[in-house]
C-alpha cells in the first residue's frame, strides 16, 4: 500500500481557495476579452476605417501611415487576447469538466487551439506589416502583392472565419446546459453565438456569420465574466 493510496478524495482535491481564485481570474479574463473586442471594433472599423479600403496598395499605405498604432493594436487584439483566452478556457474547464466529462474536454481542446491560432495571427500580422512597409519605399507594387499574401495567411489563421472559436463557444454553452451551470439564458445565447461562428466557415455566409459572431460574442464575454465573478463554482446555477 503506497502512501498516496491512503489519501481521501477530499485530500487530493485542489483547495477551494485555489479553485475560486481560478474562477475569479476567468471572470476577469472574460471581461477583458469583451473589452478587447470592443476596442478592436472601435479602432479598425470606426477610427481607422480599414475595411473600407479595398485596394492592396492603399492598404499598405494606410499601414505605413499608422504603423506604430497598428502594431500596438495587433499586439493587444490578437496576442494579448489569445493569452487571456487561455486563462478563461482553463477556468471554464475547471468549472464544468466534472459534470460534463468528454464534452468539456473537447471544448477545452478547441479553446486552446483557438488561442494559439489567434496569437499566431497577430504575430504574422505584425511581422508582415513591418516587411511590406519597408518594401513600400522601394517597390510599391511588390509591397501590395506581398501584403495580399500575408493578409490571406492572417485571415486564414484568425480572421477569415471563426469556426474554431465558434466550436469552443458552442461546446462550452452545451456543456453548461448539461451541467446546469452558469445561467440558462447565457448558455442558450452562447449556442447562437457559437453557431454564427461555425456558419462563418461557409463562403456565402462568411462575412455575415463572422460579423454576427464578433458582436454577439462581445456580449457573451461580458455576461460570462459577470456570472463567473458573482456565482460560486460549485453551485447549480
N, C-alpha and C positions, 0 to 999 in steps of 0.2 A: 504494500500500500504506500503510495507516494504521499508526500506532504500536501500536494495540490489536491488530491482526491478527498482530503478531509475538509476542504473549504465548502461552506454552504453557498447556495445560489446567491444569497444576499451579499456574501463577502466578495464574490467575483464580479458583481455588478459595479459599474462606474459610480463614483459618488454623485449624489443628487446635485450637489453644487456644481460639479463639472458638467453634467447634462444640462442644467439650467443655464450655465454660462454659455454653452454652445448654442442654445436656443436664443439667448439674448444677442449673441453675435450674428446668428442667422437672421433675426428680425431686423437688426441694424443693416445687415448686408442687403436685405430685400429693399429697404427704404433707399439705400444708396443706389441700387440698380435702377429704381424708378427715377431718382434724381438725375442719374447719368443719361437715361433715355430722354428725359425732358430737355436736358442740356444739349443733347445731340440734335434733337428736333429744332430747338431754337437757333442753334449755331448754323447748322448746314442748310436748313430749309428757309429760315427767316433772315438771318444776318448775312450769311454767305450766299444764299440762294444758289447753291451748287447744282441742284437738279435742273435748273432752267438752262444751264449751259450744256449744250449737246455736242458742239464741235470739239474734238480732242485737243486741237492746238489752243483754243480758247480756255479749255480746262487746265492745260499745263500753265498757261499764262496766269490764270487765277491762282493756281498752286504757288507759282513763283512770287506773286504779289502778297501772298498770305502764308508763306512757308512756315514761319515760326508758330503762328497761331494754329495752323492746321496740324503741325507736328504735335503740339500740346493736346489738341482736340482728339487726334487719333490715339494718343497715349492714354487718355482718360476713357474715351468711348469704347475702345477695344481692349487695351491691355489691362487697365485698372478694372474695367467691367468684368473681364474674364477671371482675374484674381479674386475679386469679391464674390463672383458667382460660385467659385469652388467652396467658399465658406457656406453659402446658402445651400448648395447641393448637399453637403455633408450634414448640415443641421437638419434639413428635411429628412434625410436618410435615417439619422438617429431617431427622429421623432416618429417615423412611420414604419420602419422596417419590421419591428417585432409583430405588428398587427397585419402586415400585408405580405411579408416574405418576398417571393420572386418578383412580384410586380414592382416593388420599390427598388429592389436590386437592379433590375433592368433600367428603371427610370434614372437611377444614380449613374449608371454607366453612360447613358445618353447625356446626362447633365455635365459630367466631367469631360466627355468628348466635346460637347458644345463649348465649354470654357476654353479648351485647348485650341479649337478652331478660331474662336474669336480673338484670342491672344495672338495667334499666328497671323490672322488677317491684319491686325493693327501693325505688327512688326513689318510685314510685307508692304503695307501702305506707306509707312514712314520711310523705309529704305528705298522703295520705289520712287516716292516723291522727290527725295534728295537726288536720285540719279537723273530723273527727267528734267528737273530744274537746272542741274548742271549742264545737261546736254542742250537745253534750250538756247543757251548763249552761242553755241557754235553750229547747231543743226536743228532748227525748229521742226522741220518735217519729221526727222528721225525721232525727236523728243515726243512728238504727238503719236507716232506709230508705236514707240516703246510704251507710252502710257496706256494705249489701248490694251496691250498685252498684260501689263501689270494690273490694270484695273479689273481685267477679267479674272485674274487669279484672286484678287482681293474679294471680288463679288462671289466667286465660287467658294471661297473659304468661309465667308461670314456675312455676306450681304445680299447676294443674288437670290437666295431662297432661304427659308427659315425652317426647313424640315427637321433638323436635329433639335433646335430649341423648341419647336412645336411638339415633337415627340416627348421631350422631357416634361414640358408643361402639362401635356395631356395625361401622361402616365402618372405624374405626381398627383394630379387632381383626381384621377381614377382611384389611385391608392388611398387617398384621403377619404374619398366617399366610402370605400370598402371598410376603412378603419373607423369610420365615424369621427374623424379628426378634423381639425381646423374649423371651417364654417361651411355649412351646406351650400349657401348661395355662392360663396367664394369658389368652392370646388366645381360647381356646375359652370360658373363663369370661366374657370380655368380650362374646362373641356372645350369651350367655344374658342378661347384664345389658342389653345394647342391645335385645334382643328384648322384654324386660319393659317397657322404656321406650316402645317403639313400640306395644306392645299396650295401654298405658295410654290411648291415644287412643280406644280403643273404649269407649263409655259403660259397658257392662256389666262391663268389666274395669278401669275407671279406678282405683278405689281399690286393688284387688289388685295390678295392674301397677305403679302408682306406688309402693306400699309395698315391693314386691319390688325395684324399680329403686333406690329410695333405700338400702335396706340393703345390697344386693349391690354397688352402685357404691361405697359407702364402702369395702368390702373391696377392690374393684378398684383404687381410687385408691391405697390404701396399698401394695398389691402392686406396682402400676405404678411408684410412686415408688421403692421398694426396687430394682426391676430397673433402672430408669434410672440410679440412683446407683452400682450395682455392676457395670454392664457398659459396655463401650466402644460408642460409637455405630456403629462400622463392623464390628463382629464379627457373624458369623452365629450367632444365639443359639438 
